Amino acid sequence: MVPHPFVLWLRSFKPSPLSVSRREIWLSCLGAGLGLLGTEWISHLSLGEANPWFIAPMGASAVLLFAVPASPLAQPWSIVGGNLVSALIGVLCAHTLGYGGLGAGAAGALAIGAMFALRCLHPPGGAVALTAVVGGPAIAELGYSYALWPVAANSVLLLAVALLFNNLTRRRYPHQPAPQPHPHRTADPLPSQRAGFSKEDLHAALVAQGELLDITEQDLEEILTRAQLQASRRKFGEVLCRDIMSRDVISIGPRDSVDEAWTRLERHKVKALPVMDPEDGTLVGIVSLHDFFMAQAAPDPRRMPAMSTARYVADIMTRRVRTARPEQPMVDLVGLFSDGGLHHMPVVDEQYRVVGMITQSDVVAALFKTGSQH
């Protein structure tokens, strides 16, 4: 039975659950406290007993800078530009429309419009503009200098503390989308971005929404991509690496000759050989077709790279190897193969001995077979 629209409307008042860790909650509280304490202390040292030297809207700014530092409303230009322009508009409205309700209402409305126009929307800016009108004689005496001191000074000081605290606690601030390196360095989107929705689709959907959302398009795209990956984990999570890996692995030793490694690659029609220690069978590296050429770079970038003159596999092999475990879900490797530029991955046991090999073809075949069964 569908609830009555009035019941649905009442349900909208129920607070939504917060998907935030306890660590973030504690950091938000600690950061806001330190930020306000530090800003007040520096302002007090600079101004002494001058009044006012610290304004209440900074508390609202602290909530944004330390509790939701990823918000577009909490970025450096938002706090400095938003508070500064709001203060100037507040003083202007107070001088032209008076210190009553008309001046206060106009200050808030015009401050919002200006922040939208200058792309520095910062909710505490509304309080800054209102304070310029109803803050009392001490604020009124400051005139336009109120915009610089205390508003701009408080904003810059609080921002400085936020930059220090958020970066020391490994938060990305100023917030930027997580970098996604492109292994091929081309203009094409990463393989995972070519299927499903595109950036243009996301932008069009947000424009159609017509309302300002407190999240950037890049962050929203990242969240949706992670949701798709999570859905894939749920769908393909039962397929493990041991189910799709090749078990009869063609390998090579570090003291074997480069010629022997090339011969095995050609004979078995494979593109990479795990390099195993002959004594205990542990993985010590990997050698691929690429390594035969990269070991000796051509001095002239216009010439083709020459074949390596190294004698042993140990001289050309890649020592840092990405590996998988037999019990690891196959879907964990999809991103590494699609966007990470990997073509093959050794599967190792607890003793780091090679027990299998997975290639892009293995993953594609497993996805196709599993997908056709659902």
Secondary structure, 3 states (H helix, E strand, C coil): CCCCHHHHHHHCCCCCCCCCCHHHHHHHHHHHHHHHHHHHHHHHHHHCCCCCCCCCHHHHHHHHHHHCCCCHHHCHHHHHHHHHHHHHHHHHHHHHHCCCHHHHHHHHHHHHHHHHHCCCCCCHHHHHHHHHHHCCHHHHHHCCHHHHHHHHHHHHHHHHHHHHHHHHCCCCCCCCCCCCCCCCCCCCCCHHHHCCCCHHHHHHHHHHHCCCCCCCHHHHHHHHHHHHHHHHHHHHCCCEHHHHCECCCCCECCCCEHHHHHHHHHHHCCCEEEEECCCCCEEEEEEECCHHHHCCCCCCCCCCCCCCCCCEHHHCCECCCCCECCCCEHHHHHHHHHCCCCCEEEEECCCCEEEEEEEHHHHHHHHHHHHHHC
